[in-house]
C-alpha cells in the first residue's frame, strides 16, 4: 500500500514540473524580441507612460521585467512623433538610433517638441511609433497615442522696476502662438499707484524670450514700491511680483533728466562746450594779430 502511495506522489510531482516548464517556456518566448539572443540578454521594452499636449511629447519606456526583475540588454530604437488634426497629419518627425540603456532604474524618459504652430482650442491626436533595431535595421514594434486640446501656455521669467518704468520678460512654453495681455500694477504701501496694460508679443516655445517695457505716467518719488505683473490669456494666468526702491539721489537725478528735455533755447552746463569757447576766442585773437602785422 505504501509503495503505491509513493508511486502516485512521484507521478504528481513529475506532471507538475512538466506543466511548469511548459508555462515558463511560453512566458520566455513572449518576452523575446531578438529570439536568437539567448536568455541572458534579449531586447524588449514596455511603454510605462505617454503624454502629449501643446508643449510637446513625453514618452516613458521601461527596459526591464517587473515581476521577473530582469533587465533587457541595451539596444537602439527609432521613435516617430506624429500630430494629427481632423484626420490630417500636420507634423511628423522620426528620431533615429536612440540608445536605450538599462541604466540604474531601467526607465528612459524621452521628450520631444514639435515645430508646427498649433491652433488654440483645436483638438489633436499625438502618436509615438517605436521601432526596434534587429540585425542592424529598425523594425516596427508598437504605437501609443493620446488626445489633447491646444492651449496657450507661457510664464514670466523676470520683472524689473525703477523710478521711470518697468519691464517683464515672457517665455512661451506652448506651440500655440501667445495671445495674451500683460498688466503692470504699481503699488506703494498697499495702495495701487498706477496700472498699465500692454499686449504680449506673439511667440511660441521655439522662440526666444521677449521683454516688454512700459513707462510710468509720472516719475516716481523716493520710496519703496512693488510692481506686480500679470499675464492673462484664454486658460492662461501667470503672475510675478518684484520690489524696488527709489532713493533721493535717483529721484533727484530723474527729475533733473525730465527737466532737461532738449527744447530749443535750453542751455546745458557741458564741460566740453565750456572749454571750446575760450579756445575759439584765443584763435580769433591770434588771427587778428597776424593780419595787423
Secondary structure by P-SEA (a helix, b strand, c coil): caaaaaaaaaaaaaaaaaaaaaaaaaaaaaacccccccccbbbbbbcccccccccbbbbbbbccccccccccccccbbbbbbbbccccccbbbbbcccccccccccbbbbbbbbcccccccbbbbbbbbbbbbccccccccccccbbbbbbbbccccccccccccbbbbbbbcccccccbbbbbbbbccccccbbbbbbcccccccccbbbbbbbccccccbbbbbbbbbbbccccccbbbbbbbbcaaaaaaaaaaaaaccccccccccaaaaaaaaaaaaaaaaaaaaaac
